[in-house]
Amino acid sequence: MLLFCKRLESLYERTLSMTGTVYKSTGSWYTVKAQNGTFYECRIKGKFRIKGIKSTNPIAVGDIVDFDLETKNDQVSGVIHHIHDRNNYIIRRSVNLSKQTHIIAANIDQVFLLITLNNPPTFTSFIDRFLVTAEAYDVKVILLFNKADTYNEEELLEVKYLAATYRQIGYECIGISATAGKNIDKVKHLMENGVSMFAGHSGVGKSTLVNAIAPELDLRTAEISEQHKQGQHTTTFAEMFDLDFDNARIIDTPGIKGFGVVDMDKDEVGDYFPEFFKLKQDCKFNNCLHVEEPKCAVKAALDNGEVAWSRYRSYLQILQGEDEGYRVDEYGS
Protein backbone atom coordinates (compact mmCIF):
# COMPACT_ATOMS: atom_id res chain seq x y z
CA MET A 1 0.00 0.00 0.00
CA LEU A 2 2.83 2.37 0.88
CA LEU A 3 4.53 1.63 -2.45
CA PHE A 4 1.25 2.30 -4.27
CA CYS A 5 0.87 5.68 -2.52
CA LYS A 6 4.44 6.66 -3.42
CA ARG A 7 3.74 5.85 -7.05
CA LEU A 8 0.62 8.01 -6.96
CA GLU A 9 2.61 10.83 -5.34
CA SER A 10 5.28 10.53 -8.01
CA LEU A 11 2.66 10.62 -10.75
CA TYR A 12 1.09 13.70 -9.16
CA GLU A 13 4.44 15.50 -9.08
CA ARG A 14 5.08 14.74 -12.73
CA THR A 15 1.75 16.19 -13.82
CA LEU A 16 1.46 19.16 -11.46
CA SER A 17 1.03 22.31 -13.53
CA MET A 18 2.31 25.66 -12.22
CA THR A 19 2.65 29.27 -13.34
CA GLY A 20 5.74 31.38 -12.79
CA THR A 21 8.07 34.13 -14.01
CA VAL A 22 11.31 33.45 -15.90
CA TYR A 23 14.22 34.86 -13.89
CA LYS A 24 17.14 33.54 -15.95
CA SER A 25 17.67 32.09 -19.40
CA THR A 26 20.83 30.23 -20.38
CA GLY A 27 19.61 29.11 -23.77
CA SER A 28 18.54 25.59 -22.93
CA TRP A 29 17.43 25.89 -19.29
CA TYR A 30 15.28 28.51 -17.63
CA THR A 31 15.11 29.45 -13.96
CA VAL A 32 11.44 30.05 -13.15
CA LYS A 33 10.02 31.47 -9.93
CA ALA A 34 6.63 29.88 -9.27
CA GLN A 35 3.76 31.81 -7.72
CA ASN A 36 4.49 30.07 -4.40
CA GLY A 37 7.99 31.61 -4.37
CA THR A 38 9.90 28.41 -5.21
CA PHE A 39 12.48 28.43 -8.00
CA TYR A 40 12.55 25.59 -10.55
CA GLU A 41 14.93 24.77 -13.37
CA CYS A 42 12.83 24.28 -16.50
CA ARG A 43 13.29 23.39 -20.15
CA ILE A 44 11.10 23.93 -23.20
CA LYS A 45 8.72 21.35 -24.54
CA GLY A 46 8.97 21.35 -28.33
CA LYS A 47 9.31 24.56 -30.33
CA PHE A 48 7.57 27.83 -29.58
CA ARG A 49 6.39 30.37 -32.10
CA ILE A 50 5.09 33.59 -30.61
CA LYS A 51 3.02 35.80 -32.90
CA GLY A 52 5.20 34.89 -35.85
CA ILE A 53 8.42 36.05 -34.17
CA LYS A 54 11.41 34.04 -35.30
CA SER A 55 13.79 34.43 -32.40
CA THR A 56 17.00 32.94 -31.08
CA ASN A 57 15.27 32.70 -27.69
CA PRO A 58 11.53 32.03 -27.76
CA ILE A 59 11.39 32.48 -23.97
CA ALA A 60 12.94 35.54 -22.33
CA VAL A 61 13.57 36.78 -18.82
CA GLY A 62 10.37 38.35 -17.53
CA ASP A 63 8.07 35.98 -19.40
CA ILE A 64 5.11 34.49 -17.52
CA VAL A 65 4.98 30.77 -18.30
CA ASP A 66 3.01 27.65 -17.44
CA PHE A 67 5.06 24.54 -16.70
CA ASP A 68 4.60 20.97 -15.52
CA LEU A 69 6.77 19.52 -12.77
CA GLU A 70 8.41 16.17 -13.31
CA THR A 71 10.58 14.05 -11.04
CA LYS A 72 13.48 11.98 -12.28
CA ASN A 73 16.01 10.31 -9.98
CA ASP A 74 14.59 12.35 -7.10
CA GLN A 75 15.36 15.57 -9.02
CA VAL A 76 12.42 17.91 -9.63
CA SER A 77 12.43 20.06 -12.76
CA GLY A 78 9.86 21.72 -14.99
CA VAL A 79 8.74 21.52 -18.61
CA ILE A 80 7.43 24.81 -20.03
CA HIS A 81 4.44 24.30 -22.30
CA HIS A 82 2.82 27.75 -22.53
CA ILE A 83 3.91 31.41 -22.60
CA HIS A 84 1.44 34.08 -21.53
CA ASP A 85 0.89 37.13 -23.73
CA ARG A 86 3.53 39.78 -23.16
CA ASN A 87 2.74 43.34 -22.12
CA ASN A 88 5.87 44.48 -23.94
CA TYR A 89 9.44 43.42 -24.67
CA ILE A 90 12.80 44.70 -25.88
CA ILE A 91 13.97 43.04 -29.08
CA ARG A 92 16.92 43.53 -31.40
CA ARG A 93 18.31 41.99 -34.54
CA SER A 94 20.39 38.97 -33.65
CA VAL A 95 24.07 38.69 -34.50
CA ASN A 96 23.25 35.14 -35.55
CA LEU A 97 22.35 35.59 -39.21
CA SER A 98 20.39 32.33 -39.28
CA LYS A 99 17.83 33.89 -36.95
CA GLN A 100 16.03 37.20 -37.18
CA THR A 101 15.73 38.54 -33.68
CA HIS A 102 16.80 38.27 -30.06
CA ILE A 103 14.38 39.15 -27.25
CA ILE A 104 16.37 40.72 -24.42
CA ALA A 105 13.59 40.81 -21.80
CA ALA A 106 9.80 40.93 -21.51
CA ASN A 107 7.10 42.50 -19.30
CA ILE A 108 9.24 45.45 -18.27
CA ASP A 109 7.95 48.50 -16.42
CA GLN A 110 10.93 50.61 -17.46
CA VAL A 111 14.43 50.42 -18.90
CA PHE A 112 17.36 52.41 -17.57
CA LEU A 113 19.72 52.94 -20.50
CA LEU A 114 23.20 53.77 -19.20
CA ILE A 115 25.19 56.24 -21.29
CA THR A 116 28.81 57.33 -21.00
CA LEU A 117 30.45 60.11 -22.99
CA ASN A 118 33.70 58.18 -23.20
CA ASN A 119 35.42 55.21 -21.60
CA PRO A 120 33.51 53.69 -23.43
CA PRO A 121 31.73 56.13 -25.77
CA THR A 122 27.99 55.80 -26.31
CA PHE A 123 27.02 57.26 -29.68
CA THR A 124 23.62 58.75 -30.41
CA SER A 125 23.10 56.22 -33.21
CA PHE A 126 23.01 53.49 -30.54
CA ILE A 127 20.82 55.51 -28.18
CA ASP A 128 18.32 56.33 -30.91
CA ARG A 129 18.08 52.75 -32.17
CA PHE A 130 17.36 51.59 -28.64
CA LEU A 131 14.74 54.30 -28.13
CA VAL A 132 13.03 53.57 -31.46
CA THR A 133 12.67 49.90 -30.53
CA ALA A 134 11.39 50.82 -27.07
CA GLU A 135 8.79 53.17 -28.59
CA ALA A 136 7.71 50.47 -31.04
CA TYR A 137 7.17 47.90 -28.30
CA ASP A 138 5.73 50.26 -25.68
CA VAL A 139 8.63 50.25 -23.22
CA LYS A 140 9.40 53.30 -21.07
CA VAL A 141 13.08 54.36 -21.12
CA ILE A 142 14.97 56.56 -18.66
CA LEU A 143 18.43 57.74 -19.72
CA LEU A 144 21.16 57.56 -17.08
CA PHE A 145 24.30 59.53 -17.88
CA ASN A 146 26.87 57.68 -15.80
CA LYS A 147 30.40 58.50 -14.63
CA ALA A 148 29.50 62.16 -14.03
CA ASP A 149 32.36 62.39 -11.52
CA THR A 150 35.00 61.58 -14.17
CA TYR A 151 34.32 64.37 -16.71
CA ASN A 152 36.14 67.66 -17.06
CA GLU A 153 34.28 70.94 -17.55
CA GLU A 154 34.14 70.67 -21.33
CA GLU A 155 32.93 67.08 -21.20
CA LEU A 156 30.25 67.97 -18.66
CA LEU A 157 28.94 70.59 -21.06
CA GLU A 158 28.71 67.96 -23.80
CA VAL A 159 26.81 65.62 -21.49
CA LYS A 160 24.43 68.42 -20.48
CA TYR A 161 23.81 69.28 -24.13
CA LEU A 162 23.07 65.67 -24.98
CA ALA A 163 20.74 65.28 -21.99
CA ALA A 164 18.94 68.51 -22.92
CA THR A 165 18.37 67.12 -26.42
CA TYR A 166 16.55 64.07 -25.08
CA ARG A 167 14.70 65.97 -22.35
CA GLN A 168 13.26 68.25 -25.00
CA ILE A 169 11.88 65.19 -26.77
CA GLY A 170 10.28 63.98 -23.53
CA TYR A 171 12.72 61.44 -22.11
CA GLU A 172 13.71 61.61 -18.45
CA CYS A 173 17.46 62.07 -18.10
CA ILE A 174 19.47 61.72 -14.89
CA GLY A 175 23.15 62.35 -14.30
CA ILE A 176 24.59 59.70 -12.00
CA SER A 177 27.81 58.27 -10.66
CA ALA A 178 27.61 54.62 -9.74
CA THR A 179 30.96 54.79 -7.95
CA ALA A 180 30.44 58.10 -6.13
CA GLY A 181 26.79 57.41 -5.32
CA LYS A 182 25.38 60.46 -7.10
CA ASN A 183 21.57 60.24 -7.58
CA ILE A 184 21.46 56.54 -6.69
CA ASP A 185 18.59 57.16 -4.27
CA LYS A 186 16.66 58.87 -7.09
CA VAL A 187 17.08 55.80 -9.29
CA LYS A 188 15.99 53.51 -6.44
CA HIS A 189 12.85 55.57 -5.91
CA LEU A 190 11.94 55.20 -9.60
CA MET A 191 12.37 51.42 -9.28
CA GLU A 192 9.80 50.97 -6.53
CA ASN A 193 6.96 48.51 -7.21
CA GLY A 194 8.11 47.49 -10.66
CA VAL A 195 10.44 45.56 -12.94
CA SER A 196 13.39 47.62 -14.18
CA MET A 197 15.86 46.55 -16.83
CA PHE A 198 19.38 47.98 -16.99
CA ALA A 199 21.01 48.13 -20.43
CA GLY A 200 23.94 49.70 -22.26
CA HIS A 201 27.35 48.97 -23.71
CA SER A 202 29.81 46.80 -21.81
CA GLY A 203 31.77 49.04 -19.47
CA VAL A 204 29.20 51.79 -18.94
CA GLY A 205 28.80 50.68 -15.33
CA LYS A 206 25.65 48.56 -15.22
CA SER A 207 26.97 46.03 -12.72
CA THR A 208 28.57 48.77 -10.63
CA LEU A 209 25.26 50.62 -10.53
CA VAL A 210 23.32 47.49 -9.61
CA ASN A 211 25.81 46.83 -6.80
CA ALA A 212 25.33 50.40 -5.57
CA ILE A 213 21.56 49.91 -5.57
CA ALA A 214 21.60 46.38 -4.15
CA PRO A 215 24.99 45.49 -2.60
CA GLU A 216 23.64 42.10 -1.54
CA LEU A 217 23.68 40.95 -5.19
CA ASP A 218 27.46 41.46 -5.45
CA LEU A 219 27.56 41.36 -9.26
CA ARG A 220 30.93 41.00 -10.92
CA THR A 221 32.53 44.08 -12.48
CA ALA A 222 35.54 44.50 -14.74
CA GLU A 223 37.92 47.23 -15.81
CA ILE A 224 37.72 49.01 -19.17
CA SER A 225 40.05 47.73 -21.87
CA GLU A 226 42.58 50.52 -22.42
CA GLN A 227 43.37 49.26 -25.92
CA HIS A 228 39.84 49.39 -27.28
CA LYS A 229 38.10 51.57 -24.66
CA GLN A 230 35.46 48.89 -24.34
CA GLY A 231 34.10 47.12 -21.32
CA GLN A 232 34.66 43.50 -20.52
CA HIS A 233 31.54 41.33 -20.48
CA THR A 234 30.75 40.55 -16.83
CA THR A 235 27.12 39.48 -17.34
CA THR A 236 26.73 36.45 -19.60
CA PHE A 237 22.95 36.03 -19.50
CA ALA A 238 20.05 38.32 -18.71
CA GLU A 239 18.87 37.68 -15.18
CA MET A 240 16.16 39.04 -12.89
CA PHE A 241 16.70 39.67 -9.19
CA ASP A 242 14.31 40.43 -6.34
CA LEU A 243 15.50 43.44 -4.37
CA ASP A 244 14.99 44.04 -0.68
CA PHE A 245 13.18 47.36 -1.01
CA ASP A 246 9.64 48.35 -2.01
CA ASN A 247 8.76 45.34 -4.20
CA ALA A 248 11.43 46.21 -6.75
CA ARG A 249 12.86 43.77 -9.26
CA ILE A 250 15.78 44.30 -11.59
CA ILE A 251 16.86 42.70 -14.87
CA ASP A 252 20.61 42.86 -15.45
CA THR A 253 21.61 42.29 -19.10
CA PRO A 254 24.83 41.52 -20.96
CA GLY A 255 26.59 44.51 -22.50
CA ILE A 256 25.24 45.35 -25.95
CA LYS A 257 27.90 46.19 -28.54
CA GLY A 258 25.41 47.23 -31.21
CA PHE A 259 21.67 47.46 -31.49
CA GLY A 260 20.11 46.22 -34.72
CA VAL A 261 16.57 47.49 -35.27
CA VAL A 262 14.18 44.76 -36.32
CA ASP A 263 12.72 45.42 -39.76
CA MET A 264 10.15 48.22 -39.76
CA ASP A 265 8.13 49.64 -42.62
CA LYS A 266 9.67 52.88 -43.83
CA ASP A 267 6.45 54.81 -43.32
CA GLU A 268 6.31 53.88 -39.62
CA VAL A 269 9.91 54.59 -38.54
CA GLY A 270 9.20 58.30 -38.06
CA ASP A 271 6.30 57.49 -35.73
CA TYR A 272 8.81 56.11 -33.22
CA PHE A 273 10.67 59.43 -33.09
CA PRO A 274 8.27 61.36 -30.78
CA GLU A 275 9.36 64.79 -32.03
CA PHE A 276 8.78 63.70 -35.65
CA PHE A 277 5.40 62.18 -34.83
CA LYS A 278 4.19 65.46 -33.29
CA LEU A 279 5.08 67.33 -36.49
CA LYS A 280 3.73 64.72 -38.90
CA GLN A 281 0.27 66.29 -39.13
CA ASP A 282 1.81 69.54 -40.39
CA CYS A 283 3.53 67.87 -43.36
CA LYS A 284 1.94 68.46 -46.77
CA PHE A 285 1.68 64.74 -47.47
CA ASN A 286 0.17 62.21 -45.05
CA ASN A 287 2.79 59.62 -46.05
CA CYS A 288 5.71 62.03 -45.82
CA LEU A 289 9.03 60.27 -45.14
CA HIS A 290 10.73 63.57 -44.21
CA VAL A 291 13.45 63.11 -46.83
CA GLU A 292 12.77 64.76 -50.20
CA GLU A 293 9.10 65.69 -49.92
CA PRO A 294 8.16 69.41 -50.25
CA LYS A 295 6.68 71.33 -47.31
CA CYS A 296 7.90 68.80 -44.75
CA ALA A 297 7.37 70.02 -41.19
CA VAL A 298 10.19 67.84 -39.84
CA LYS A 299 12.78 69.24 -42.25
CA ALA A 300 11.56 72.76 -41.51
CA ALA A 301 12.00 72.13 -37.79
CA LEU A 302 15.43 70.70 -38.51
CA ASP A 303 16.46 73.87 -40.34
CA ASN A 304 15.11 75.97 -37.47
CA GLY A 305 17.06 74.01 -34.87
CA GLU A 306 13.93 72.55 -33.32
CA VAL A 307 14.95 69.00 -34.23
CA ALA A 308 18.45 67.70 -33.44
CA TRP A 309 20.65 66.81 -36.41
CA SER A 310 21.92 63.73 -34.60
CA ARG A 311 18.37 62.45 -34.30
CA TYR A 312 17.66 63.11 -37.98
CA ARG A 313 20.85 61.29 -39.00
CA SER A 314 19.81 58.31 -36.88
CA TYR A 315 16.41 58.38 -38.56
CA LEU A 316 17.93 58.35 -42.05
CA GLN A 317 20.29 55.56 -41.04
CA ILE A 318 17.41 53.37 -39.85
CA LEU A 319 15.25 54.34 -42.82
CA GLN A 320 17.96 53.30 -45.26
CA GLY A 321 18.62 50.05 -43.41
CA GLU A 322 22.26 50.92 -42.75
CA ASP A 323 24.34 49.25 -40.07
CA GLU A 324 25.15 51.07 -36.86
CA GLY A 325 28.88 50.67 -37.35
CA TYR A 326 29.85 54.19 -38.36
CA ARG A 327 30.39 57.32 -36.35
CA VAL A 328 28.56 60.59 -36.93
CA ASP A 329 28.94 64.07 -35.52
CA GLU A 330 27.27 63.43 -32.19
CA TYR A 331 26.41 66.98 -31.24
CA GLY A 332 24.91 68.65 -34.27
CA SER A 333 26.18 69.81 -37.65
C-alpha positions in Angstrom: 0.0 0.0 0.0 2.8 2.4 0.9 4.5 1.6 -2.4 1.3 2.3 -4.3 0.9 5.7 -2.5 4.4 6.7 -3.4 3.7 5.9 -7.1 0.6 8.0 -7.0 2.6 10.8 -5.3 5.3 10.5 -8.0 2.7 10.6 -10.7 1.1 13.7 -9.2 4.4 15.5 -9.1 5.1 14.7 -12.7 1.7 16.2 -13.8 1.5 19.2 -11.5 1.0 22.3 -13.5 2.3 25.7 -12.2 2.7 29.3 -13.3 5.7 31.4 -12.8 8.1 34.1 -14.0 11.3 33.4 -15.9 14.2 34.9 -13.9 17.1 33.5 -15.9 17.7 32.1 -19.4 20.8 30.2 -20.4 19.6 29.1 -23.8 18.5 25.6 -22.9 17.4 25.9 -19.3 15.3 28.5 -17.6 15.1 29.4 -14.0 11.4 30.1 -13.2 10.0 31.5 -9.9 6.6 29.9 -9.3 3.8 31.8 -7.7 4.5 30.1 -4.4 8.0 31.6 -4.4 9.9 28.4 -5.2 12.5 28.4 -8.0 12.6 25.6 -10.5 14.9 24.8 -13.4 12.8 24.3 -16.5 13.3 23.4 -20.1 11.1 23.9 -23.2 8.7 21.4 -24.5 9.0 21.4 -28.3 9.3 24.6 -30.3 7.6 27.8 -29.6 6.4 30.4 -32.1 5.1 33.6 -30.6 3.0 35.8 -32.9 5.2 34.9 -35.9 8.4 36.1 -34.2 11.4 34.0 -35.3 13.8 34.4 -32.4 17.0 32.9 -31.1 15.3 32.7 -27.7 11.5 32.0 -27.8 11.4 32.5 -24.0 12.9 35.5 -22.3 13.6 36.8 -18.8 10.4 38.3 -17.5 8.1 36.0 -19.4 5.1 34.5 -17.5 5.0 30.8 -18.3 3.0 27.6 -17.4 5.1 24.5 -16.7 4.6 21.0 -15.5 6.8 19.5 -12.8 8.4 16.2 -13.3 10.6 14.1 -11.0 13.5 12.0 -12.3 16.0 10.3 -10.0 14.6 12.4 -7.1 15.4 15.6 -9.0 12.4 17.9 -9.6 12.4 20.1 -12.8 9.9 21.7 -15.0 8.7 21.5 -18.6 7.4 24.8 -20.0 4.4 24.3 -22.3 2.8 27.7 -22.5 3.9 31.4 -22.6 1.4 34.1 -21.5 0.9 37.1 -23.7 3.5 39.8 -23.2 2.7 43.3 -22.1 5.9 44.5 -23.9 9.4 43.4 -24.7 12.8 44.7 -25.9 14.0 43.0 -29.1 16.9 43.5 -31.4 18.3 42.0 -34.5 20.4 39.0 -33.6 24.1 38.7 -34.5 23.2 35.1 -35.5 22.3 35.6 -39.2 20.4 32.3 -39.3 17.8 33.9 -37.0 16.0 37.2 -37.2 15.7 38.5 -33.7 16.8 38.3 -30.1 14.4 39.2 -27.3 16.4 40.7 -24.4 13.6 40.8 -21.8 9.8 40.9 -21.5 7.1 42.5 -19.3 9.2 45.5 -18.3 7.9 48.5 -16.4 10.9 50.6 -17.5 14.4 50.4 -18.9 17.4 52.4 -17.6 19.7 52.9 -20.5 23.2 53.8 -19.2 25.2 56.2 -21.3 28.8 57.3 -21.0 30.5 60.1 -23.0 33.7 58.2 -23.2 35.4 55.2 -21.6 33.5 53.7 -23.4 31.7 56.1 -25.8 28.0 55.8 -26.3 27.0 57.3 -29.7 23.6 58.8 -30.4 23.1 56.2 -33.2 23.0 53.5 -30.5 20.8 55.5 -28.2 18.3 56.3 -30.9 18.1 52.7 -32.2 17.4 51.6 -28.6 14.7 54.3 -28.1 13.0 53.6 -31.5 12.7 49.9 -30.5 11.4 50.8 -27.1 8.8 53.2 -28.6 7.7 50.5 -31.0 7.2 47.9 -28.3 5.7 50.3 -25.7 8.6 50.3 -23.2 9.4 53.3 -21.1 13.1 54.4 -21.1 15.0 56.6 -18.7 18.4 57.7 -19.7 21.2 57.6 -17.1 24.3 59.5 -17.9 26.9 57.7 -15.8 30.4 58.5 -14.6 29.5 62.2 -14.0 32.4 62.4 -11.5 35.0 61.6 -14.2 34.3 64.4 -16.7 36.1 67.7 -17.1 34.3 70.9 -17.5 34.1 70.7 -21.3 32.9 67.1 -21.2 30.2 68.0 -18.7 28.9 70.6 -21.1 28.7 68.0 -23.8 26.8 65.6 -21.5 24.4 68.4 -20.5 23.8 69.3 -24.1 23.1 65.7 -25.0 20.7 65.3 -22.0 18.9 68.5 -22.9 18.4 67.1 -26.4 16.5 64.1 -25.1 14.7 66.0 -22.3 13.3 68.3 -25.0 11.9 65.2 -26.8 10.3 64.0 -23.5 12.7 61.4 -22.1 13.7 61.6 -18.5 17.5 62.1 -18.1 19.5 61.7 -14.9 23.2 62.3 -14.3 24.6 59.7 -12.0 27.8 58.3 -10.7 27.6 54.6 -9.7 31.0 54.8 -8.0 30.4 58.1 -6.1 26.8 57.4 -5.3 25.4 60.5 -7.1 21.6 60.2 -7.6 21.5 56.5 -6.7 18.6 57.2 -4.3 16.7 58.9 -7.1 17.1 55.8 -9.3 16.0 53.5 -6.4 12.9 55.6 -5.9 11.9 55.2 -9.6 12.4 51.4 -9.3 9.8 51.0 -6.5 7.0 48.5 -7.2 8.1 47.5 -10.7 10.4 45.6 -12.9 13.4 47.6 -14.2 15.9 46.5 -16.8 19.4 48.0 -17.0 21.0 48.1 -20.4 23.9 49.7 -22.3 27.3 49.0 -23.7 29.8 46.8 -21.8 31.8 49.0 -19.5 29.2 51.8 -18.9 28.8 50.7 -15.3 25.7 48.6 -15.2 27.0 46.0 -12.7 28.6 48.8 -10.6 25.3 50.6 -10.5 23.3 47.5 -9.6 25.8 46.8 -6.8 25.3 50.4 -5.6 21.6 49.9 -5.6 21.6 46.4 -4.1 25.0 45.5 -2.6 23.6 42.1 -1.5 23.7 41.0 -5.2 27.5 41.5 -5.5 27.6 41.4 -9.3 30.9 41.0 -10.9 32.5 44.1 -12.5 35.5 44.5 -14.7 37.9 47.2 -15.8 37.7 49.0 -19.2 40.1 47.7 -21.9 42.6 50.5 -22.4 43.4 49.3 -25.9 39.8 49.4 -27.3 38.1 51.6 -24.7 35.5 48.9 -24.3 34.1 47.1 -21.3 34.7 43.5 -20.5 31.5 41.3 -20.5 30.7 40.5 -16.8 27.1 39.5 -17.3 26.7 36.4 -19.6 22.9 36.0 -19.5 20.1 38.3 -18.7 18.9 37.7 -15.2 16.2 39.0 -12.9 16.7 39.7 -9.2 14.3 40.4 -6.3 15.5 43.4 -4.4 15.0 44.0 -0.7 13.2 47.4 -1.0 9.6 48.3 -2.0 8.8 45.3 -4.2 11.4 46.2 -6.7 12.9 43.8 -9.3 15.8 44.3 -11.6 16.9 42.7 -14.9 20.6 42.9 -15.5 21.6 42.3 -19.1 24.8 41.5 -21.0 26.6 44.5 -22.5 25.2 45.3 -26.0 27.9 46.2 -28.5 25.4 47.2 -31.2 21.7 47.5 -31.5 20.1 46.2 -34.7 16.6 47.5 -35.3 14.2 44.8 -36.3 12.7 45.4 -39.8 10.2 48.2 -39.8 8.1 49.6 -42.6 9.7 52.9 -43.8 6.5 54.8 -43.3 6.3 53.9 -39.6 9.9 54.6 -38.5 9.2 58.3 -38.1 6.3 57.5 -35.7 8.8 56.1 -33.2 10.7 59.4 -33.1 8.3 61.4 -30.8 9.4 64.8 -32.0 8.8 63.7 -35.6 5.4 62.2 -34.8 4.2 65.5 -33.3 5.1 67.3 -36.5 3.7 64.7 -38.9 0.3 66.3 -39.1 1.8 69.5 -40.4 3.5 67.9 -43.4 1.9 68.5 -46.8 1.7 64.7 -47.5 0.2 62.2 -45.1 2.8 59.6 -46.0 5.7 62.0 -45.8 9.0 60.3 -45.1 10.7 63.6 -44.2 13.4 63.1 -46.8 12.8 64.8 -50.2 9.1 65.7 -49.9 8.2 69.4 -50.2 6.7 71.3 -47.3 7.9 68.8 -44.7 7.4 70.0 -41.2 10.2 67.8 -39.8 12.8 69.2 -42.3 11.6 72.8 -41.5 12.0 72.1 -37.8 15.4 70.7 -38.5 16.5 73.9 -40.3 15.1 76.0 -37.5 17.1 74.0 -34.9 13.9 72.6 -33.3 14.9 69.0 -34.2 18.4 67.7 -33.4 20.6 66.8 -36.4 21.9 63.7 -34.6 18.4 62.4 -34.3 17.7 63.1 -38.0 20.9 61.3 -39.0 19.8 58.3 -36.9 16.4 58.4 -38.6 17.9 58.3 -42.1 20.3 55.6 -41.0 17.4 53.4 -39.8 15.2 54.3 -42.8 18.0 53.3 -45.3 18.6 50.1 -43.4 22.3 50.9 -42.8 24.3 49.3 -40.1 25.2 51.1 -36.9 28.9 50.7 -37.4 29.9 54.2 -38.4 30.4 57.3 -36.4 28.6 60.6 -36.9 28.9 64.1 -35.5 27.3 63.4 -32.2 26.4 67.0 -31.2 24.9 68.6 -34.3 26.2 69.8 -37.7 
